[in-house]
Amino acid sequence: MPELTNLPRTIIPQELMIARLAQSEQMREFFIQMRLQNPVLANQGGEKVQNLLSPST
């Protein structure tokens, strides 16, 4: 895949960034709930997945 160069910078509006972050947090919460409901399946994801779904400190 060719490397893209000289791309114009794009400014993401703050409102859009906040909306995307909120959606990301909703998805994370959904996957945490799925993990809690089915820990055997969740453990198949390995340590990296478990770390991603662990509550933030």
C-alpha positions in Angstrom: 0.0 0.0 0.0 1.6 3.3 -1.0 2.3 5.8 1.7 0.2 8.9 1.6 2.1 12.1 1.8 1.3 15.8 1.7 -2.2 15.4 2.8 -4.0 18.5 3.9 -4.6 18.7 7.7 -8.2 18.4 8.7 -9.6 20.0 11.8 -12.2 17.9 13.5 -14.8 20.2 15.2 -14.8 19.9 19.0 -18.5 18.9 19.0 -17.8 16.0 16.6 -14.8 14.8 18.7 -16.9 14.9 21.9 -19.6 12.9 20.1 -17.1 10.3 18.9 -15.6 10.0 22.3 -19.0 9.5 23.9 -19.9 6.8 21.3 -16.6 5.1 22.0 -17.3 5.0 25.7 -20.8 3.6 25.0 -19.2 0.8 22.9 -16.6 0.1 25.6 -19.4 -0.2 28.2 -21.4 -2.5 25.9 -18.4 -4.8 25.6 -17.7 -4.7 29.3 -21.3 -5.9 29.9 -20.9 -8.7 27.3 -17.7 -9.7 29.0 -19.4 -9.9 32.4 -22.2 -11.9 31.0 -19.9 -14.4 29.3 -16.5 -14.6 30.9 -15.5 -17.8 29.3 -15.8 -16.3 25.8 -14.2 -13.1 27.0 -11.2 -14.9 28.3 -10.6 -16.3 24.8 -9.6 -12.7 23.8 -6.5 -13.0 25.9 -4.7 -10.6 28.2 -4.8 -7.6 25.8 -8.6 -7.7 25.5 -9.0 -8.1 29.2 -6.8 -5.0 29.8 -8.8 -3.0 27.3 -12.0 -3.9 29.0 -10.8 -3.4 32.6 -12.2 -0.3 34.3 -10.2 2.8 34.0 -8.4 4.1 37.0 
